[in-house]
Amino acid sequence: MKFPYGISDFKTVAGEGYFYCDRTDKIPLLENTKSQLFIRPRRFGKSLVLSMLENYYDVAKKDEFDSIFGKLKIGKTPTALHNSYFILKFDFSCVDSTGSAKEVKEALFDHINDCIKGFLLYYGEYDLPGIEINPKNAISSVKSLVSSVRMTPYPVYLLIDEYDNFANTIMMGLHSEEDRYKAIVHDEGPLKTFFKAVKSATSGSMIDRVFITGVSPVVMSDITSGYNIAENIYFEPEFNDLCGFRQQEIEAVLKEIVDQCGFEKEKIQEAVNLTKVYYNGYNFSHAIDEYVYNPTLCLYFLKQFEKTCTYPRKMLDSNLAVDESKLEYMARMPMGRDLLMNLVQKNHELIVSDIEDRFGIKEMLSDQSKDNMFLASFLYYFGVLTLAGDTPDLKVRLKVPNLVIKSLYVDRIQKMLLPDPGDRDEGSNAAEQVYQKGEMAPLCAFMENKYFKVFHNRDYRWANELTIKTAFLTLLYNDILYIMDSETEINRRYADLTMIIRPDKRHGRIFDVLIEFKFVRLKDAGICAEKARDLSGDELAKLPEIVSRMQEGEKQVYTYGKELEQRYGNLRLQKFVVVALGFERVCFKKIVKNF
């Protein structure tokens, strides 16, 4: 079995026996509209969809139709439009976004002209009238091409991949590069001018169909009247799985690999559970209750599993990790820090009135509304939040899709709160003592001496158990060794933090971990911050409020630990109660005896 990781050429995938989840039955649905905008997070399979359309409609590949599509759904009932277009394709991810606005414009025009030159070479046998390439004005080159095509029996199907890629790169540094971004997309900027030319060409049927992919609608909104004819299909339920794998598709291929590797059947469910918690959880339509898997991450996992009969050491493909830049960008925005801290918790949802289908960067930066709708919409489009249904009053619920994305949140929070790499290393070393040796003291000491110092007085407004748990989680988080779970459900109750060793890592000399967190406010303990800092460890542990919360935590840890042992059966469980006194002190107790 071959997995097309990193391969987005449909002809190669379909013709050379690669694993492929057939989505060609979506083609007739796509024909219902002439111009479409399809948005999905980066590395979610959009380029393969464009390649599918390219191979299906390309007039030059008419003789190859059966070899490419014969075994697929569309091959059995093709539409009348197959192999009836010239294909003009642009990939704006190839446009260099560095340099001045003038240099970016030149890079964009160079790319457009290069694609037109390729078009001429590819369709050379079709006797196209002369097309003039204008090296200084690619818009003129586009107009010349469509005028030439008008003299043939074949219209153009225009495909634009990652239409917003280079503009989004500029946007990430918006506060320092706002003028450069505006120069590209606003007024008579080159991107807006290009789309105006495309719009004009569609009105005369010289460009008959347009399919555009991107990550967000922000750039399209900023182009405004430059191109306002594309139908937004990214919320349509029939296209929810146009990119992405379904549950049954993942189960079927995992079964094949397990059989091929000679594992017992129980391994199938183990692998299914692992991929589900790390890669599933994306929903792109309000009208359907179906989650899909990130295809690139699944292919990364499946290729490794099939090749070596072992799971990848890191469940996060490093090629996806750069999405962290979106979280860094968000942390600089109003309310961004608080939102990051909250979303790292399991079952925490962001409630908004709606997801905006068109909004510009100006609105996103200026919006100060309570529900922070533009910020939520931004996170949704970049794949770090996903739809989770509606509330009873019909607002939109958003959640973190899976553990891979959660790890990006955790990493960003750690860097936000501990900007010094030396401090982060020290904290990580202290955290390792918990699951390598069952020792909590170094981590609690680090929390008092380093971590709490980053919380300013103003942060006491949201000082609570959740904040403490998040702080510990950012240091303890390790998805190479553990399935990390905050708020683990145990008989309709929730343990604060469990670290269950991944099934393929149980041979290592590490512990499973269960921690229950408690928080005591300074005023409830009847003590000021300065006095709290002067208490000895014994004096701290004897404070009545600390004693009470510690006893409460002990009972919970006992109950949760017993349930976890029954659920998994082979745990090496280290159990702790951690009690914080404000943002000043931390004490803990290791639970080794049963009640």
Secondary structure, 3 states (H helix, E strand, C coil): CECCCCCCCHHHHHHCCECCCCCHHHHHHHCCCCEEEEECCCCCCHHHHHHHHHHHHEHHHHHHHHHHHCCCHHHHCCCCCCCCEEEEEEEHHHCCCCCCHHHHHHHHHHHHHHHHHHHHHHCHHHCCCCCCCCCCCHHHHHHHHHHHHCCCCCCEEEEEECCCHHHHHHHCCHHHHHHHHHHHHCCCCHHHHHHHHHHHHHHCCCEEEEEEEECCCHHHHHHHHHCCCCEECCCCHHHCCCCCECHHHHHHHHHHHHHHHCCCCHHHHHHHHHHHHHHCCECCCCCCCCCEECHHHHHHHHHHHHHHCCCCCCCCCCCCHHHHHHHHHHHCCCCHHHHHHHHCCCCCCEEECCCCCCCCHHHHHHCCCCCCHHHHHHHHHCCCCEEEEECCCCCEEEECCCHHHHHHHHHHHHHHHCCCHHHHHHHHHHHHHHHHHCCCHHHHHHHHHHHHHHCCHHHHHHCCHHHHHHHHHHHHCCCCCEEEEEEEEECCEEEEEEEEECHHHCCCCCCEEEEEEEEECHHHHCCCHHHHHHCCHHHHHCCHHHHHHHHHHHHHHHHHHHHHHHHHCCCCEEEEEEEEECCCEEEEEEECCCC
